[in-house]
């Protein structure tokens, strides 16, 4: 076992114990100085999850290659050897025997090394990429004045990256004053399509996930997780109700199935730890049926039967929490023919682009019905479908 001091910038949070041979989290002793994760509710259970979520998923091709080629056993060991550094927040771990200052090893200081490129193949390089989560291959490019996150998509004609760009277009047409990340895309020689976006954090602004916020305190059983998250944010001085309603409605239109609790959250001042506001909407690649597109447009039953990862597993349950149904202006949404043209222009085959547009058109119709008082119900749609089959 090896002990580290969990640090937030240069503030000591507590003692974190890691198994040296596997990198797995073993124990945490909090100093209760107010700096620990989960808004300082750093229980052992919370901290185990924090470490697990911080590591690159072992299923990602890049980390499998790293584990195979380097003197590391697991993705968590790779995280530990890179001091658990991250671009999006100021946490890191310091070995007891080390004399290291955060100003020397934080992400923005690394621009002085390797011509502005973060080495992805050296387990002792202090690589913030060691804490990148998600399904797509990712890395940080710090060769410019602003860090750029690059995500490469290979499956389904690179549609995940194209989806990111389409979501940016959709949000840019709305007038809801909701922050979102703008993605640009480019084709690569290897056949992939890469999406790129600027970092929305800085040395003085960090990201706190909805997961950390939700599990920072217990809430009563009569308040569901969706509303508990909103209430906790309100306790810390920010109102995220409109943001959540907008995100839920646009996720519905995009059929974004990957709005898990690490994929949205808040921004806070990394010096004072005060909440600033909701983090911009990001990571919409797992949308528009990128990995499950049939040869014909889906029925309404099939559209509503898609499983998602968020507070709940169904779009129906997510929509049931929306208060401001009109925060998304359907008149400003891209038209179906514009959607088809957009995907064709980005290299998606004609037949696939047409089906994407048709599914999207049906989701817009359902959103309009929802805004006019009709409930979104998979049960009702199945009942209607069965009735039509009998006639």
Buried (B, 14 or more C-beta within 10 A) or exposed (E): EBBBBBBBBEBBBBBBBBBEEBBBBBBBBBBEEEBBBBBBBBBEEBBBBBBBBBBBBEEBEBBBEBBEEBEBBBBBBBBBBBBBBBBBBBBBBBBEEEEBEBEEBBBEBBBEEEEBBBBBEBBEBBBBBBBBBBBBBBBBBBEEEEBBBBBBBBEBBBBBBBBBBBBBBBBEEBEBEBBBBBBBBEEEEEEBBBBBBBBBBBBEBBBBBBBBBBBBEEBEEEEBBBBBBBBBBEEBEBEBBBBBBBBBBBBBBBBBBBBBBBBBBBBBEBEEBEBBBBBBBBBBBBBBBBEEBEEEBBBBBBBBBBEBBBBBEBBBBBBBBBEEBEBBEBEEBBEBEBBBBBBBEBBBEEEBBBBBBBBBBBBBEBBEEBBEEEEBBBEBBBEEEEEEEEE
